[in-house]
Amino acid sequence: MKKQFFVFVLIAAMTSPLCAQTASDFRISLTSDGGVIIRGYTGSALQVVIPDTIQFMPVKEIGREAFRSGKITSVVIPEGVTHIRGNAFADCRELSSVTLPGTLTSIEEEAFDNCISLSAITLPDSLKTIDAFAFRNCASLSEIKIPNNMWIIGGGAFQGSGLTSVSWPAGIRNISPRVFYDCKNLQSVTIPEGVELIGSFSFYGCSGLTAITLPRSISRMNEGAFNSCSSLTTVTIPNSVRAINFSEQEPETASENKSFLGCVNMSSASQRTLRRVGYTGGF
């Protein structure tokens, strides 16, 4: 019996640094309504499970820079958390797995910036906003599904990520500037009905993108939207679309547009389609 007890204690001692946390492993502050904000992590475990209560108070936020530049490999964020603040997990280069709660409403600017090992993340339907550069340079992140209730996706949110496909919900009106800038692995993107504006350099440098279909609702495409998409061959635009404003300026003051400049493999048929709706720039 003593030998068995010793073995159990030894195993516990060996494994606890990897996956066990206590309330004392976290630096905290309080919200105005008595909730907990995680301000920092001082534990040694690499696989972090954040408790849903600390000192009998509910955890509600992951604070600014709380885990920044940490060595953690995974994190489970508990139900009840509504906000992940700016730079919360930025530069966590070993972080490969994140579990988000169904209560989350916002991911702030650069929250997961430069998390180069993050390979998968499921965004909950509760999520309303993803701020600028939230997942920038997440080179291992290959697939994302935008929640149906999303309000705002900030500029550069997925810039330089490893995304290969993107699915957008109905209801999105604007695609923000630089949101998929330099996503070289992006091969497939569905732009749903309802989208009216594609922002500046939204898909700049997406050299793996071969075809896009624009919705009937599209009315404006700002500067450089698909610039340097060197593999893009096919652009499909419904016949019901009579004109697209390809500039941030009014037509009478606009210079040559470059939304498709560098799309050197664009088919002749797609070039004619773009000319029909008012594109005057080069390919």
N, C-alpha and C positions, 0 to 999 in steps of 0.2 A: 504493500500500500504506500509506503514512504517513497519507494522508487517511482511509482506512478505519479504521485503528487509532485515529486521533483521534476519529472519530465513535463508535466503540465505547466508548472511555473516557468520552466526553461523555455518552452514553446511560446508562452505568453510574453515572456520578456523579449524573445527574438522578434515576434510579430507586431507587438504593440507600437513601435516607432513608425511602422508603415501605415497603420490604418485606424488608430484610436485617437480620439480627441476628448478633451474635457473643457469645461467653460473657461478654465484658467489659460487655455491655449490661445484665447482671443482677447485683443484689446477692444473695448467697446465704449460707446457713448449712448446717450438716450435721445429719443425723439421727443417732441413736445407732448405727445400723447402717451408717453410711457413705454414706447417700444425700444428695441435695441438696434443700434447701428454697429455693424462689424467694422472696426477701424484698422485692425491689423491682425496678423497671425504669427504667433511665436512658437507654435508647436513644431515637433520634428517629423510628424507623419507626412508622408508624401501623398497619400490618398485621404483627402479631407472630406468629412461629412459634417457640415455645419449644423449644430443643434437647432431645433425650432424654438427653444426657449433658453435663455440664460438668466440665472438668478430669478427664475419664475416670471420673466418678462419675455414677450414674443419678439423674435428676431424679424425685423421689417425691412432692413436695407443692408446692402453691401457697400460700404463707404468708399470714398475716393481713395485710390491707390492702396486699398486694403491688402491686396496680395501682390502688388507690383514687384516684378523681378524675382518672384519666389521660385522655388524648385519643385513645387507640387506637380503631381502627374494627373490627378483627377480631383474634381470637387462636386459634391452634391449640395445644392442650395435648397433649403427647406421651403415647404409650403408656408405662405404668409409673407414672404419677401416680395415686395412690389417694385423696388428699384435697385439696379446695379449702377453705381455712380461712375463717373469718369475715371479711366485708367485703373479700374479696380483690379483687373488681371493682366494689365499690359506687361509685355516682356516676360511673361511666364512661358519660357521657351520649351519646357518639358510637359506642359499641360496638354493632354490629349483627349480628355473626356470631361464634359460639363453636363450636369443634369440641372435643368431649369425648372422652377415651380410653376404650377398652373395659376398662380396669383400675380406673376410678374407683368408689369405694365410698361416699363421703360428700361432700355439699355443705353446708357449715356455715352458721350464721345470717348473714343479710343478705349473702351472698356476691355476689349480683348485684342488690342493692337499688338501685332508682332507675336502672337501666340502661334508659332510656326508649326507646332506639332498637333494642334487642334484639328482632328480629322472628321468629327461629326458633332452636330448639335441640333436638337429639336426645339424650334421656337414655339412656345405655347400660344394657343388661341387668344389668351388674355393680353398678349403683347400689343401695344399701341404704337410705340415709337422706338426706332433704332437711330441713334444720333450719328453725327459725322465720324467717319473712320473707325466705327465700333469694331469691325472685324478686318481692318486693314492688315495686309501682309500675313494673313492666316494661310500660309502656302499649302498646308495639307487639307484644308477644308474644301471638299470636292462637290458637295451638294447642299442645297438649301431650299426649303419651302417657306415662302413668305406667308404668315398667318392671314386668315380671311379678314380679320378686323383691324389690320394695320392702318394707321393714319399717316405716319411720316417715316420715310427712310432717308436719313441725312446724306449729304454729299460725301462721296468717297467711302461709304459704309463698308463695301467689300473690296476696295481698291487693292490690287495686287494679290488677291486670294487665289486659291487653287481651284475655284469652282469650275465644274464642267457643265452643269445645267442649272437653270433657275426657273422656278414656277411662281408666277405672280397671281395674286387673287384678283377677282373683279372688285372694282371700287377704287383702285389706285388711279389718280388723275395725272400725277406728274412723276416722272422718273428723274431723280435728283442728279445734279452735275457730278461727274466722276465716280458714280456709284459702283461701276464695274471697271474702272480705269485699269488697264494693264492686266486684266484677268486672261492670261494667255491660253489657259486650258479650256476656256468657255467655248462649248460647241453648240449648245442649244439654249435658246431663250424664247419664252412665250410672252409676248406683249399683249395683254388682254384688252378687250373692248372696254372703253372708258378712259384709257390713257389719251390725253390730249397733247402733252408736252414731253419731249425727250430732252433732258438738260445737256448743257455743254460737256463734251468729252465723256459722256456717260459710259460709252463702250470703247473708248479710245484704246488702241493697241490690243484688242481682243483677237489675236492673230489666229486662233483656232475656230472662230465663228465662220460658218460657211453659208448660212441662210437665215433670213429674218422675214417675218410677216408682220406688217404694220396693220393696226386695227382701223376700222372705219372712222373712229373717233379722233384720229390723229390730226392735229392742225398746225403744230409747230415743232421744229427740230432745231435746236440751238447749235452753235458753232462746234464743229469737231465731234459730233455725236458718235459717228462710226469711223472716225479718222484712223488710218493705219490698221484697219481690219483686213490684213493682206490675203486671207483665205476666203473672204466673203465673195460669193459668186452670184447669189440670188437674193433679190429684194422683191417681195410680193406686196403690192398695194391694191386694195379693192378699187374697182372702177368707180365706185361712188365717191371716192376721194378726188375732188377736183383740183385742189391746191394745198400745198404745205408751205408755211413760212419757214424757210431754211436759214433764218438769221435772228439774232436777238434785237437787231435794229429794224426799223420800218423799211419796207422794200425800196423806197426812193433814196434812202441814205446808206443802204447796206453795201458792203464790198463783196467781192467774190466769196461765196460760201465754201467751206472746206469740210462739210459733214462726212463726205465719203472719199476725201483725198487719201491716197495711199491704198485704196481698195483696187489693187492692180489686176485682180482676176475677175472683176465684175463682168458678168456676161453682157453682151450687146443688148439683149432683150431687157435686162434689168436697168441698164443705162437709159434706154428709151422710156421705161416706166418712170424713172426718177425725173427725167426731163419733162415728161408730161405734167407732173405736178409741181414743177417750178424750180427744180434743182439746176443751178447754173455753174457749179464748181467742177473741178476735175476729179479724176479717179486714180 
